[in-house]
Amino acid sequence: MALPGLRGTDHIGFTVPDLDEADRFLVDVLGCVRVYSLGPFVHEDDDWMAEHLGVHPRTVMRRLHFYRCANGANFEVFQYEAADGQRPQPRNSDLGGHHLAFYVDDLDEAVAYLRHEGVEVMGEPTASSSASTGQRWVYFRSPWGMQFELVSYPHGKAYEQDAQVLLWHPARPAE
């Protein structure tokens, strides 16, 4: 069984402490395009925010920006005014921890660019092994501390040699 009609990932939503700062980073440094903006959303007299979004009913979603970042899923980026307080940025090891990965053609060139832009790059690029042999990756942080990753595997990954795995990679044109 599978989710009927599933086609793929449409967008990834995440919350930032300062939407203007996030906009500058996503547009000016990463090269994303802001598609549209909405907000604020306020529900003072009902439980809509809790029922539909799982947040405190008096939380205000101040603004959201929707971004397109080349190929892949779009980003829906929120700035909330949480009625029940703020929580720290989760680490990858925390429940709800996450990171967003971008595919780049030339990992070394992309890392040099990020460093030139003053972005914190976490360590040096790492060559993967086992099923991901052929891939190199490195993490970097946004100005608000969210972790992102750059990956590159121009000749594919080891697991893609299995005929049962039909995934996109840059060395194979889309069908």
PEPEPE-V573725 format. One record per residue. RES is the residue in one letter. SS is DSSP state (@ for helix, = for strand, . for the rest). PHI is phi in whole degrees, 0 to 359 (999 if undefined). D_FIRST is the distance of its C-alpha to the first C-alpha in whole Angstrom. Layout:
# PEPEPE-V573725
res = (RES	RES)
ss = (SS	SS)
phi = (PHI	PHI)
d_first = (D_FIRST	D_FIRST)
This chain:
# PEPEPE-V573725
res = (M	A	L	P	G	L	R	G	T	D	H	I	G	F	T	V	P	D	L	D	E	A	D	R	F	L	V	D	V	L	G	C	V	R	V	Y	S	L	G	P	F	V	H	E	D	D	D	W	M	A	E	H	L	G	V	H	P	R	T	V	M	R	R	L	H	F	Y	R	C	A	N	G	A	N	F	E	V	F	Q	Y	E	A	A	D	G	Q	R	P	Q	P	R	N	S	D	L	G	G	H	H	L	A	F	Y	V	D	D	L	D	E	A	V	A	Y	L	R	H	E	G	V	E	V	M	G	E	P	T	A	S	S	S	A	S	T	G	Q	R	W	V	Y	F	R	S	P	W	G	M	Q	F	E	L	V	S	Y	P	H	G	K	A	Y	E	Q	D	A	Q	V	L	L	W	H	P	A	R	P	A	E)
ss = (.	.	.	.	.	.	.	.	.	.	=	=	=	=	=	.	.	.	@	@	@	@	@	@	@	@	@	@	@	.	.	.	=	=	=	=	=	=	.	.	=	.	.	.	.	.	.	@	@	@	@	@	@	.	.	.	.	.	.	=	=	=	=	=	=	=	=	=	.	.	.	.	.	=	=	=	=	=	=	=	=	.	.	.	.	.	.	.	.	.	.	.	.	.	.	.	.	.	.	=	=	=	=	.	.	.	@	@	@	@	@	@	@	@	@	@	.	.	.	=	=	=	=	=	=	=	=	.	.	@	@	@	.	.	.	=	=	=	=	=	=	.	.	.	.	.	=	=	=	=	=	=	.	.	.	.	.	@	@	@	@	.	.	.	.	.	.	.	=	.	.	=	.	.	.)
phi = (999	214	299	302	77	300	246	146	274	271	208	237	257	210	253	236	283	217	293	294	297	296	298	300	293	294	275	282	262	276	90	289	244	284	268	197	226	219	118	277	241	227	229	279	241	210	255	305	299	289	293	263	238	71	245	307	301	262	296	247	270	296	205	220	240	250	237	247	237	58	272	108	290	281	245	248	250	250	235	256	247	286	289	248	95	259	240	292	299	290	276	304	279	275	302	83	298	196	206	247	249	247	276	231	289	231	299	296	295	294	296	300	298	301	298	299	278	81	278	287	263	268	80	252	306	243	274	284	227	58	296	258	306	108	257	237	209	202	267	214	246	285	301	265	96	290	270	236	222	253	228	210	210	299	248	87	247	304	294	285	288	287	298	284	260	250	243	286	211	296	278	240	295	294	267)
d_first = (0	4	7	8	11	11	15	16	18	21	23	24	27	29	32	36	39	41	39	43	43	39	40	42	40	37	40	43	41	38	38	36	37	37	35	36	37	36	38	39	37	39	38	41	41	37	34	32	32	31	28	27	27	28	31	35	35	39	37	38	36	39	38	35	35	32	32	31	32	32	28	25	24	27	28	29	32	33	37	37	40	38	40	39	40	39	37	37	35	32	33	30	30	30	27	26	28	27	28	28	28	30	30	34	36	38	38	41	43	40	41	45	44	43	45	48	46	47	43	43	41	40	41	41	38	37	35	32	32	29	26	27	31	32	31	34	33	35	35	37	38	38	41	40	38	35	33	32	32	33	31	32	31	33	32	29	27	27	24	24	26	22	22	18	18	19	20	23	26	30	31	28	29	26	25)
